[in-house]
Amino acid sequence: MAPKRKLVFITNREHGASNVHLAVSYEILVNHPDVEIRFVSFPSLEKHVRAVSDQARKQVPAKANFTPIIFHSLPGTPVTDALEARFKTAFYKTMMHPPGFSGALQSYKLMGNFATGWPGEMHLQIYAATAGFIKDINPLLVVLDPVFVPGIEACRDLKMKPVMLSPNAMKDILAQQQPRGKMLWKYPAIASGFPYPLPLYLIPVNIYLIFRLILSLVLSKSLSAKNAYMKKNGHNPAIPFTAPANDDTVTWLVPSLPEIDLPLAFIPKNAIPCGPIIMEFAPVADIDAELASWLARRPTVLINLGTLYKFDEGAAKRMLGAIEHLLEKIKDVQVLWKLSAEREEDAWVGEMRKLARDDGRLRIEKWISAEIAAVLASDTVVLAVHHGGASSYHEAICAGKPQIILPMWVDLYDFATRVEYLGIGLWPTKSSAPSWNATELGAAMVRIVEDSEESRAMRRRAEELKELCRKNQGRKVAAERILEMM
C-alpha cells in the first residue's frame, strides 16, 4: 500500500481562526483516505480536532483505511491569553470600543499591542516548535492561518510555500489591492462603522483614519521592542499582518463570495473566493431531541454573541428588555438566547434562567449542544442576532436568515455595515455600541420578525444568498483546491 500524502494545518486556537481549518480538514478526511492530516496548534484545540475525527469516522465505510487527525501541541499560550496577561483583563473587554471617528482612534491605540501578540521569548519558542513539527512531518503542503506569525516565519525559513486559509471576508483581505487607492476613499476604515457607500463628507475622515492606523503600527513601541529582541536573538520577524499582495505566488483561500461582501473591482489570481466555510453539522434532532421539539413550536429568534463575549448583569438586563419588547409586540414568536455570563455563580444569572423557565416563549441556555449552524438551519428560526463575527455572519448567510448585528469592536463593525448594505439585516445600535439600548434592539427585532414589506424583502434577499452559497460550498471548494496543490 502506498504511503499516505501528508497535509498539515497550522492555526491559532481561537474559534474565529480555527473553525475554517477544522471544516476543511473534515471534508478531506471524509473523502480522501489517501491523505494523512496533521494539526499544529495549542493544546486547548485538541478536543475539537478529536471531535472532527470522530464525526468523520461515522461517515467513512467501516473497511476504509481511516486515520484520525494527528495533533501536535505547541508550547506557550494562545495569543488571546497572552494579550489578556499583558492587559490584565479579559480580551473582549480590551477590544471593546464605540464606532465612529473617536472610537476607531481608540482601537488604533491598541493595534500595535495586538500586532505584537506573544512576548518575544514565547514567540521564539512557538516558532521553534512549529518549524520542528514541519521538518519532522515533512508534509507535501502546509495550510496556514495567515495571522499565525510564527507559522509564516517557519514556512519562510524552511522555504516551504504555504496555502493561506483565512476566516476573514474578501474586503478585509483585498482592500489594499483595489485600483485607484480605493482602500482610502471607497471602503470604511476598519473599526469606524462608517456606512457603505461612504458619503462624500466622510472621505477625508476615512483617509485620515487609515493613515493613523498605519502610523499606530509603524510607531508601536511594544512591536518595535519585540522585533528588536528577536533580531538580537538571531531571528528575522515577519510583518504582523500579511495579505495576498505581499507574495502573489502564495494562494489564499477566502471563505466568502463577491455577492456576500462589499463590491470589489479587482480580485487577484492568488485569492480564491471559496464561499462560506462552515463545518458539516448534524440536525438538531439528532443531537438534542428536546430542543428540536421546542424549536418546532413556533417562529424562533436565536441570540448568540459568540464565544469571547461574556454578559454582565447590566448587559443581560438590557437584552432581556429587548426580548420582552419583542414578545409583547408579537405573540407567536419565541426566543432562544445563548447566555455566557462573566460569573455563572452570580445570583442574577440563576434568577434570569428561572424566569426563562417560567416563560414558555423564552429559553436561556449557557451552552447549546447542537451546532449553532444546525439551529440556524431549522425551518422555524426567523432571525439571527449576533455580534458580527465572521463565522456567525457566514452561518446565517448559509441558513438564509436575516441578521441583527450588535458589533462591539474592530472588524465586527464591518459586518454590521455589510448586512445593511446587502439588505439582509439591521444594525440598530449605532448610537449605543459597543452596548445596546433595549428599546432600539427590541424595535429592530420586531421590524424583522413582523410581516411587512421590509421584512419580506430581507427574507427574500437572505434566501437568494443562501441558494448562491449552496451552489458554492466553501468547505468543498477549499478542500479541492488544497488537494490540487498537493
Summary of the structure (lengths in Angstrom):
residues: 486
radius of gyration: 22.4
end to end distance: 18.8
largest distance: 66.9
contacts: 1645
relative contact order: 0.12
helix: 52%
strand: 12%
